[in-house]
């Protein structure tokens, strides 16, 4: 059945198309990053007030991995320690940074009543696969190892992200299981899980909205380079087993090329015995959660994620 956008999403999509912005794939990665960041204020809502927002440098490649620590006004604590969501931003592993997802992270901290640490992993094509994965794993392990100094309960550590960040979060969850690092949850917001890109949603005309079929391949080529993407650290759906992973919140959107692989990954997690909360927004396109100023369903989705985060044991 053809995807039908809800009226708000259809209006936003039409506005973007009428604005005549050049497609990302016609730009250099640097130009695409600038255009992506410049568009954020138009669509993002006013962020909630927080207790503090601080910069952090996590030991890693080069001069370290930049990060940002968000603490809400209402913070759940036990013995002075709080749960923490380690967040990886979206942007096809090519665009996006701490600023592009600043409002998202502020909102998650506020809604979830927990610390959020946003990780600014290295981007392609300057740093191709597996650089982003290496940074995501290194950051999560360092946060876990230094949890108490950060006011974090290491037994209540969660990973999450949107799109490419959802891919990284799912990869980190699998790595953590193999490494014996305890995670209590994973938040996968329209995640990329399989670079085969053979699911029907990768070819349906209705899903080529904002994240078009062409640009998603542009992202893939920049990120993977000569890699075929079959390793589970690129395509977590290729992992031999999904059992033993932490509880998952998986969100998918109807008009999204990544819809089918996200739906399938959620189903496979459940079949493997992983507790899964799967929420689908059939009338939305990829990237909608960052557009709360224009799309009421974005706020609803963020509240659902916050409810799930607060309910985690």
ZIRA-V452966 format. One line per field, one symbol per residue. burial: I if it has 9 or more other C-alpha atoms within 8 Angstrom, else O. Layout:
burial: ???
This chain:
burial: OOIOIOOIIIOIIOOIOOOOOOOOOOIOIOOIIOOIIOOIOOIIIOOOOIOOIOOOOIIIOOOIIIIIIIIIIOIOOOOOIIIIIIIIIIIIIIIIOIOIIOIIIIIIIIIIIIIIIIIIIOIIIOIIIOIIIOIIIIIIIIIIOOIIOOIIIIOIIIIIIIIIIIIIIIIIIIIIIOOOOOIIIIIIIIIIIIIOOOOOIIIIOOIIIOIIIOIIOIIIOIIIIOOOIIIIOIIIOIIOOIOOIIIIIIIIIIIIIIIIIIIOIIOIIIOIOIIIOIOOIIIIIIOIIIIIIIIIOIIOIIIOIIIIOOOOO
